[in-house]
Amino acid sequence: MVPYLTFAGNCREAFEFYKVCLNGEITAIQTFAEAKMEVDDSFKNRILHAEFRAEDVFFMASDGNSGFVVNPGNNISLTLDLTDGKEQERIFKALAEGGAVTMPLQKTFWGATYGMLTDRYGIHWMLNCSKP
C-alpha cells in the first residue's frame, strides 16, 4: 500500500521541500505535457505523476486533474499496486460497496488497469494492476 498525495499545483515545490526535510530523492517526475496529455495550457507544466523515496519512506503524488479542487482530507489516497486482475476486481468491488466509484476500472495509457473510489468511510483508494 502506497500513499498518494494530490497538490494544488505545487507538487514540484512540495517534493523539493520533502527532499530536504527527509533527506530523500525524487525518483520520478512527469508533467502533463511530457505525457502528451490533452490539457488546458495552464496545466501542461503541472505534475501528472511523481515518486519520492527516503530510506523506508515511499510515496507518490501529482497536481491532480483539471477541475480537481484540493480540500483537506481529499488530497490523500491509498494506492494498491496489484498484478492479478481478478484480485483487483474483487478488492475494487468490495471497497466500493457502500461507497462511491470515482473512476471505474479501465485500461490506461501506461498499460495498466486502473480505477478510483471512495469507500463508505470516506477513504480514497486507487487500484492499479500491471501485468508482469
BALUM-272977 format. One record per atom (N, C-alpha, C): residue number from 1; residue in three letters; x, y, z. Coordinates in nm, 4 decimals. Layout:
<sites>
    n  res         u         v         w
  NUM  ALA         X         Y         Z
...
</sites>
This chain:
<sites>
    n  res         u         v         w
    1  MET    0.0854   -0.1164    0.0000
    1  MET    0.0000    0.0000    0.0000
    1  MET    0.0904    0.1232    0.0000
    2  VAL    0.0579    0.2175   -0.0868
    2  VAL    0.1395    0.3371   -0.1023
    2  VAL    0.0515    0.4612   -0.0901
    3  PRO    0.0907    0.5585   -0.0066
    3  PRO    0.0165    0.6850   -0.0020
    3  PRO    0.0326    0.7613   -0.1331
    4  TYR   -0.0748    0.8242   -0.1775
    4  TYR   -0.0716    0.9078   -0.2977
    4  TYR   -0.1262    1.0452   -0.2593
    5  LEU   -0.0427    1.1483   -0.2731
    5  LEU   -0.0779    1.2846   -0.2341
    5  LEU   -0.1165    1.3657   -0.3568
    6  THR   -0.2147    1.4519   -0.3432
    6  THR   -0.2546    1.5404   -0.4525
    6  THR   -0.2382    1.6851   -0.4065
    7  PHE   -0.1678    1.7627   -0.4870
    7  PHE   -0.1380    1.9015   -0.4542
    7  PHE   -0.2150    1.9964   -0.5443
    8  ALA   -0.2218    2.1206   -0.5025
    8  ALA   -0.2950    2.2245   -0.5769
    8  ALA   -0.1998    2.3031   -0.6664
    9  GLY   -0.1248    2.2323   -0.7509
    9  GLY   -0.0347    2.2995   -0.8437
    9  GLY    0.1056    2.3200   -0.7904
   10  ASN    0.1344    2.2730   -0.6692
   10  ASN    0.2675    2.2933   -0.6133
   10  ASN    0.3364    2.1618   -0.5749
   11  CYS    0.3106    2.0576   -0.6513
   11  CYS    0.3683    1.9259   -0.6252
   11  CYS    0.5211    1.9312   -0.6335
   12  ARG    0.5750    1.9940   -0.7374
   12  ARG    0.7208    2.0003   -0.7537
   12  ARG    0.7840    2.0721   -0.6333
   13  GLU    0.7251    2.1837   -0.5944
   13  GLU    0.7735    2.2599   -0.4793
   13  GLU    0.7692    2.1747   -0.3518
   14  ALA    0.6595    2.1031   -0.3310
   14  ALA    0.6459    2.0179   -0.2132
   14  ALA    0.7509    1.9075   -0.2140
   15  PHE    0.7751    1.8463   -0.3293
   15  PHE    0.8741    1.7390   -0.3372
   15  PHE    1.0143    1.7915   -0.3070
   16  GLU    1.0471    1.9114   -0.3536
   16  GLU    1.1775    1.9715   -0.3228
   16  GLU    1.1894    1.9938   -0.1723
   17  PHE    1.0813    2.0352   -0.1085
   17  PHE    1.0765    2.0553    0.0355
   17  PHE    1.0988    1.9229    0.1081
   18  TYR    1.0254    1.8177    0.0686
   18  TYR    1.0389    1.6870    0.1323
   18  TYR    1.1787    1.6290    0.1105
   19  LYS    1.2386    1.6573   -0.0047
   19  LYS    1.3731    1.6091   -0.0350
   19  LYS    1.4712    1.6582    0.0716
   20  VAL    1.4602    1.7844    0.1077
   20  VAL    1.5475    1.8426    0.2102
   20  VAL    1.5101    1.7912    0.3487
   21  CYS    1.3813    1.7960    0.3822
   21  CYS    1.3358    1.7566    0.5163
   21  CYS    1.3650    1.6105    0.5473
   22  LEU    1.3440    1.5223    0.4509
   22  LEU    1.3544    1.3785    0.4743
   22  LEU    1.4839    1.3185    0.4205
   23  ASN    1.5722    1.4068    0.3664
   23  ASN    1.6985    1.3615    0.3086
   23  ASN    1.6747    1.2503    0.2065
   24  GLY    1.5811    1.2773    0.1156
   24  GLY    1.5425    1.1774    0.0162
   24  GLY    1.5695    1.2238   -0.1249
   25  GLU    1.5041    1.1572   -0.2187
   25  GLU    1.5215    1.1934   -0.3592
   25  GLU    1.3916    1.1769   -0.4363
   26  ILE    1.3785    1.2585   -0.5385
   26  ILE    1.2670    1.2473   -0.6322
   26  ILE    1.3103    1.1435   -0.7345
   27  THR    1.2441    1.0287   -0.7350
   27  THR    1.2876    0.9190   -0.8220
   27  THR    1.2160    0.9177   -0.9565
   28  ALA    1.1048    0.9907   -0.9672
   28  ALA    1.0328    1.0020   -1.0947
   28  ALA    0.9493    1.1289   -1.0899
   29  ILE    0.9427    1.1971   -1.2033
   29  ILE    0.8564    1.3148   -1.2122
   29  ILE    0.8228    1.3383   -1.3590
   30  GLN    0.6940    1.3579   -1.3885
   30  GLN    0.6492    1.3764   -1.5264
   30  GLN    0.5369    1.4785   -1.5289
   31  THR    0.5462    1.5726   -1.6214
   31  THR    0.4405    1.6729   -1.6378
   31  THR    0.3333    1.6204   -1.7332
   32  PHE    0.2205    1.6887   -1.7363
   32  PHE    0.1144    1.6537   -1.8303
   32  PHE    0.1647    1.6679   -1.9738
   33  ALA    0.2447    1.7719   -2.0002
   33  ALA    0.2982    1.7937   -2.1352
   33  ALA    0.3901    1.6798   -2.1765
   34  GLU    0.4764    1.6350   -2.0852
   34  GLU    0.5686    1.5258   -2.1165
   34  GLU    0.4940    1.3969   -2.1481
   35  ALA    0.3765    1.3792   -2.0886
   35  ALA    0.2952    1.2604   -2.1148
   35  ALA    0.2059    1.2796   -2.2372
   36  LYS    0.2155    1.3984   -2.2971
   36  LYS    0.1361    1.4330   -2.4161
   36  LYS   -0.0139    1.4218   -2.3888
   37  MET   -0.0535    1.4614   -2.2672
   37  MET   -0.1946    1.4601   -2.2292
   37  MET   -0.2603    1.5874   -2.2801
   38  GLU   -0.3831    1.5743   -2.3258
   38  GLU   -0.4610    1.6886   -2.3732
   38  GLU   -0.5177    1.7618   -2.2523
   39  VAL   -0.4541    1.8723   -2.2147
   39  VAL   -0.5000    1.9525   -2.1018
   39  VAL   -0.4918    2.0997   -2.1404
   40  ASP   -0.5586    2.1825   -2.0630
   40  ASP   -0.5524    2.3266   -2.0798
   40  ASP   -0.4064    2.3719   -2.0682
   41  ASP   -0.3674    2.4760   -2.1423
   41  ASP   -0.2293    2.5240   -2.1405
   41  ASP   -0.1793    2.5546   -1.9994
   42  SER   -0.2672    2.5999   -1.9121
   42  SER   -0.2268    2.6336   -1.7760
   42  SER   -0.1893    2.5087   -1.6955
   43  PHE   -0.2215    2.3909   -1.7470
   43  PHE   -0.1965    2.2659   -1.6757
   43  PHE   -0.0768    2.1889   -1.7302
   44  LYS   -0.0259    2.2278   -1.8470
   44  LYS    0.0781    2.1497   -1.9150
   44  LYS    0.2035    2.1268   -1.8309
   45  ASN    0.2455    2.2247   -1.7515
   45  ASN    0.3671    2.2110   -1.6712
   45  ASN    0.3411    2.1604   -1.5295
   46  ARG    0.2184    2.1289   -1.5002
   46  ARG    0.1869    2.0694   -1.3699
   46  ARG    0.2276    1.9224   -1.3704
   47  ILE    0.2413    1.8669   -1.2521
   47  ILE    0.2901    1.7300   -1.2379
   47  ILE    0.1760    1.6293   -1.2531
   48  LEU    0.1924    1.5407   -1.3500
   48  LEU    0.0984    1.4305   -1.3702
   48  LEU    0.1269    1.3195   -1.2687
   49  HIS    0.2559    1.2897   -1.2488
   49  HIS    0.2939    1.1824   -1.1565
   49  HIS    0.4368    1.2050   -1.1092
   50  ALA    0.4580    1.1821   -0.9786
   50  ALA    0.5921    1.1912   -0.9201
   50  ALA    0.6061    1.0843   -0.8128
   51  GLU    0.7315    1.0436   -0.7879
   51  GLU    0.7601    0.9437   -0.6858
   51  GLU    0.8757    0.9920   -0.5994
   52  PHE    0.8664    0.9637   -0.4694
   52  PHE    0.9652    1.0101   -0.3724
   52  PHE    1.0116    0.8943   -0.2846
   53  ARG    1.1430    0.8886   -0.2574
   53  ARG    1.1988    0.7866   -0.1683
   53  ARG    1.2975    0.8497   -0.0708
   54  ALA    1.2920    0.8006    0.0524
   54  ALA    1.3898    0.8365    0.1557
   54  ALA    1.3958    0.7196    0.2530
   55  GLU    1.5022    0.6428    0.2494
   55  GLU    1.5169    0.5221    0.3304
   55  GLU    1.3920    0.4359    0.3194
   56  ASP    1.3152    0.4171    0.4281
   56  ASP    1.1957    0.3322    0.4253
   56  ASP    1.0694    0.4070    0.3850
   57  VAL    1.0816    0.5318    0.3445
   57  VAL    0.9664    0.6145    0.3066
   57  VAL    0.9488    0.6105    0.1554
   58  PHE    0.8265    0.5853    0.1106
   58  PHE    0.7948    0.5927   -0.0331
   58  PHE    0.6534    0.6447   -0.0470
   59  PHE    0.6362    0.7450   -0.1328
   59  PHE    0.5028    0.7914   -0.1667
   59  PHE    0.5029    0.8485   -0.3068
   60  MET    0.3825    0.8620   -0.3616
   60  MET    0.3646    0.9157   -0.4963
   60  MET    0.2736    1.0374   -0.4869
   61  ALA    0.2735    1.1188   -0.5933
   61  ALA    0.1923    1.2402   -0.5888
   61  ALA    0.1689    1.2955   -0.7282
   62  SER    0.0794    1.3948   -0.7341
   62  SER    0.0525    1.4683   -0.8579
   62  SER   -0.0105    1.6020   -0.8233
   63  ASP   -0.0341    1.6811   -0.9263
   63  ASP   -0.1091    1.8058   -0.9104
   63  ASP   -0.2561    1.7838   -0.9401
   64  GLY   -0.2997    1.6594   -0.9477
   64  GLY   -0.4401    1.6291   -0.9734
   64  GLY   -0.4785    1.6560   -1.1176
   65  ASN   -0.6025    1.6338   -1.1471
   65  ASN   -0.6552    1.6579   -1.2815
   65  ASN   -0.7235    1.7928   -1.2872
   66  SER   -0.7405    1.8428   -1.4060
   66  SER   -0.8113    1.9689   -1.4254
   66  SER   -0.9492    1.9589   -1.3613
   67  GLY   -0.9846    2.0573   -1.2825
   67  GLY   -1.1140    2.0572   -1.2168
   67  GLY   -1.1118    2.0012   -1.0757
   68  PHE   -1.0029    1.9317   -1.0381
   68  PHE   -0.9925    1.8775   -0.9028
   68  PHE   -0.9584    1.9909   -0.8068
   69  VAL   -1.0373    2.0055   -0.7041
   69  VAL   -1.0138    2.1087   -0.6032
   69  VAL   -0.9614    2.0404   -0.4773
   70  VAL   -0.8420    2.0817   -0.4342
   70  VAL   -0.7815    2.0236   -0.3149
   70  VAL   -0.8466    2.0830   -0.1908
   71  ASN   -0.8986    1.9952   -0.1074
   71  ASN   -0.9529    2.0308    0.0231
   71  ASN   -0.8877    1.9390    0.1247
   72  PRO   -0.8602    1.9890    0.2470
   72  PRO   -0.8031    1.8992    0.3474
   72  PRO   -0.8879    1.7724    0.3599
   73  GLY   -0.8218    1.6580    0.3451
   73  GLY   -0.8913    1.5302    0.3553
   73  GLY   -0.9132    1.4620    0.2221
   74  ASN   -0.9245    1.5382    0.1125
   74  ASN   -0.9464    1.4726   -0.0168
   74  ASN   -0.8179    1.4623   -0.0978
   75  ASN   -0.7060    1.5045   -0.0401
   75  ASN   -0.5819    1.5072   -0.1166
   75  ASN   -0.4865    1.3933   -0.0812
   76  ILE   -0.5343    1.2934   -0.0092
   76  ILE   -0.4537    1.1756    0.0201
   76  ILE   -0.5343    1.0511   -0.0141
   77  SER   -0.4740    0.9630   -0.0935
   77  SER   -0.5358    0.8361   -0.1306
   77  SER   -0.4407    0.7227   -0.0959
   78  LEU   -0.4955    0.6039   -0.0793
   78  LEU   -0.4144    0.4844   -0.0620
   78  LEU   -0.4155    0.4084   -0.1936
   79  THR   -0.2974    0.3702   -0.2387
   79  THR   -0.2830    0.3016   -0.3671
   79  THR   -0.2450    0.1571   -0.3460
   80  LEU   -0.3161    0.0669   -0.4127
   80  LEU   -0.2784   -0.0741   -0.4153
   80  LEU   -0.2283   -0.1057   -0.5553
   81  ASP   -0.1063   -0.1563   -0.5642
   81  ASP   -0.0484   -0.1943   -0.6923
   81  ASP   -0.0507   -0.3463   -0.6993
   82  LEU   -0.1315   -0.3992   -0.7897
   82  LEU   -0.1561   -0.5427   -0.7982
   82  LEU   -0.1068   -0.5991   -0.9308
   83  THR   -0.0966   -0.7320   -0.9373
   83  THR   -0.0593   -0.7985   -1.0625
   83  THR   -0.1651   -0.8987   -1.1076
   84  ASP   -0.2667   -0.9211   -1.0262
   84  ASP   -0.3725   -1.0168   -1.0574
   84  ASP   -0.5022   -0.9399   -1.0840
   85  GLY   -0.5472   -0.9416   -1.2093
   85  GLY   -0.6671   -0.8673   -1.2483
   85  GLY   -0.7929   -0.9111   -1.1745
   86  LYS   -0.8089   -1.0400   -1.1527
   86  LYS   -0.9272   -1.0889   -1.0809
   86  LYS   -0.9271   -1.0407   -0.9362
   87  GLU   -0.8100   -1.0399   -0.8740
   87  GLU   -0.7997   -0.9913   -0.7362
   87  GLU   -0.8261   -0.8401   -0.7315
   88  GLN   -0.7796   -0.7685   -0.8318
   88  GLN   -0.8070   -0.6246   -0.8390
   88  GLN   -0.9583   -0.6003   -0.8457
   89  GLU   -1.0265   -0.6740   -0.9313
   89  GLU   -1.1722   -0.6600   -0.9447
   89  GLU   -1.2428   -0.6932   -0.8134
   90  ARG   -1.1997   -0.7997   -0.7457
   90  ARG   -1.2610   -0.8393   -0.6197
   90  ARG   -1.2448   -0.7303   -0.5135
   91  ILE   -1.1228   -0.6801   -0.4992
   91  ILE   -1.0953   -0.5768   -0.3990
   91  ILE   -1.1718   -0.4492   -0.4328
   92  PHE   -1.1702   -0.4104   -0.5606
   92  PHE   -1.2382   -0.2879   -0.6030
   92  PHE   -1.3873   -0.2948   -0.5692
   93  LYS   -1.4491   -0.4076   -0.6046
   93  LYS   -1.5923   -0.4258   -0.5792
   93  LYS   -1.6215   -0.4225   -0.4292
   94  ALA   -1.5382   -0.4879   -0.3502
   94  ALA   -1.5589   -0.4923   -0.2053
   94  ALA   -1.5442   -0.3535   -0.1430
   95  LEU   -1.4402   -0.2793   -0.1819
   95  LEU   -1.4190   -0.1454   -0.1267
   95  LEU   -1.5289   -0.0485   -0.1705
   96  ALA   -1.5832   -0.0678   -0.2909
   96  ALA   -1.6852    0.0231   -0.3443
   96  ALA   -1.8221    0.0035   -0.2798
   97  GLU   -1.8449   -0.1127   -0.2179
   97  GLU   -1.9753   -0.1397   -0.1576
   97  GLU   -2.0056   -0.0367   -0.0484
   98  GLY   -2.1120    0.0396   -0.0695
   98  GLY   -2.1493    0.1440    0.0251
   98  GLY   -2.0712    0.2724    0.0071
   99  GLY   -1.9825    0.2743   -0.0910
   99  GLY   -1.9008    0.3923   -0.1193
   99  GLY   -1.9380    0.4524   -0.2541
  100  ALA   -1.8420    0.5177   -0.3174
  100  ALA   -1.8665    0.5820   -0.4469
  100  ALA   -1.7481    0.5597   -0.5403
  101  VAL   -1.7762    0.5073   -0.6591
  101  VAL   -1.6725    0.4877   -0.7603
  101  VAL   -1.6478    0.6207   -0.8300
  102  THR   -1.5231    0.6638   -0.8275
  102  THR   -1.4828    0.7879   -0.8934
  102  THR   -1.4448    0.7616   -1.0384
  103  MET   -1.3746    0.6493   -1.0600
  103  MET   -1.3334    0.6079   -1.1944
  103  MET   -1.3396    0.4558   -1.1980
  104  PRO   -1.4292    0.3997   -1.2791
  104  PRO   -1.4381    0.2531   -1.2881
  104  PRO   -1.3056    0.1941   -1.3371
  105  LEU   -1.2821    0.0669   -1.3080
  105  LEU   -1.1619    0.0009   -1.3585
  105  LEU   -1.1601    0.0094   -1.5103
  106  GLN   -1.0471    0.0534   -1.5642
  106  GLN   -1.0334    0.0671   -1.7085
  106  GLN   -0.8869    0.0631   -1.7488
  107  LYS   -0.8644    0.0322   -1.8758
  107  LYS   -0.7286    0.0299   -1.9315
  107  LYS   -0.6766    0.1729   -1.9374
  108  THR   -0.5446    0.1882   -1.9154
  108  THR   -0.4842    0.3208   -1.9137
  108  THR   -0.3749    0.3336   -2.0188
  109  PHE   -0.3297    0.4574   -2.0393
  109  PHE   -0.2229    0.4823   -2.1364
  109  PHE   -0.0883    0.4277   -2.0871
  110  TRP   -0.0749    0.4004   -1.9563
  110  TRP    0.0517    0.3461   -1.9070
  110  TRP    0.0508    0.1928   -1.9045
  111  GLY   -0.0525    0.1324   -1.9627
  111  GLY   -0.0544   -0.0113   -1.9818
  111  GLY   -0.1085   -0.0929   -1.8656
  112  ALA   -0.1777   -0.0286   -1.7743
  112  ALA   -0.2336   -0.0990   -1.6588
  112  ALA   -0.3856   -0.0869   -1.6617
  113  THR   -0.4511   -0.1617   -1.5738
  113  THR   -0.5925   -0.1423   -1.5461
  113  THR   -0.5978   -0.0640   -1.4156
  114  TYR   -0.6797    0.0416   -1.4132
  114  TYR   -0.6758    0.1368   -1.3019
  114  TYR   -0.8164    0.1847   -1.2694
  115  GLY   -0.8417    0.2079   -1.1427
  115  GLY   -0.9698    0.2637   -1.1007
  115  GLY   -0.9562    0.3358   -0.9677
  116  MET   -1.0520    0.4250   -0.9402
  116  MET   -1.0508    0.5027   -0.8167
  116  MET   -1.1889    0.4971   -0.7509
  117  LEU   -1.1893    0.5017   -0.6179
  117  LEU   -1.3151    0.5031   -0.5445
  117  LEU   -1.2936    0.5641   -0.4066
  118  THR   -1.4038    0.5998   -0.3447
  118  THR   -1.4039    0.6415   -0.2050
  118  THR   -1.4894    0.5401   -0.1310
  119  ASP   -1.4323    0.4799   -0.0264
  119  ASP   -1.5080    0.3761    0.0443
  119  ASP   -1.6123    0.4379    0.1379
  120  ARG   -1.6907    0.3547    0.2013
  120  ARG   -1.8010    0.4015    0.2859
  120  ARG   -1.7532    0.4835    0.4056
  121  TYR   -1.6227    0.4808    0.4336
  121  TYR   -1.5686    0.5570    0.5464
  121  TYR   -1.4995    0.6862    0.5019
  122  GLY   -1.5096    0.7168    0.3715
  122  GLY   -1.4503    0.8405    0.3200
  122  GLY   -1.3041    0.8292    0.2817
  123  ILE   -1.2493    0.7062    0.2805
  123  ILE   -1.1093    0.6865    0.2422
  123  ILE   -1.1015    0.6716    0.0905
  124  HIS   -1.0090    0.7449    0.0291
  124  HIS   -0.9893    0.7425   -0.1158
  124  HIS   -0.8896    0.6322   -0.1517
  125  TRP   -0.9263    0.5516   -0.2505
  125  TRP   -0.8443    0.4395   -0.2956
  125  TRP   -0.8169    0.4500   -0.4447
  126  MET   -0.6969    0.4053   -0.4850
  126  MET   -0.6598    0.3892   -0.6254
  126  MET   -0.6049    0.2477   -0.6401
  127  LEU   -0.6598    0.1714   -0.7340
  127  LEU   -0.6137    0.0359   -0.7586
  127  LEU   -0.5539    0.0268   -0.8973
  128  ASN   -0.4275   -0.0130   -0.9037
  128  ASN   -0.3532   -0.0225   -1.0282
  128  ASN   -0.3111   -0.1676   -1.0473
  129  CYS   -0.3355   -0.2224   -1.1652
  129  CYS   -0.2953   -0.3615   -1.1929
  129  CYS   -0.2107   -0.3635   -1.3191
  130  SER   -0.0823   -0.3897   -1.2996
  130  SER    0.0107   -0.4026   -1.4116
  130  SER    0.0448   -0.5487   -1.4273
  131  LYS    0.0256   -0.5996   -1.5451
  131  LYS    0.0596   -0.7389   -1.5717
  131  LYS    0.2125   -0.7512   -1.5828
  132  PRO    0.2704   -0.8524   -1.5170
  132  PRO    0.4183   -0.8675   -1.5222
  132  PRO    0.4661   -0.8972   -1.6623
</sites>
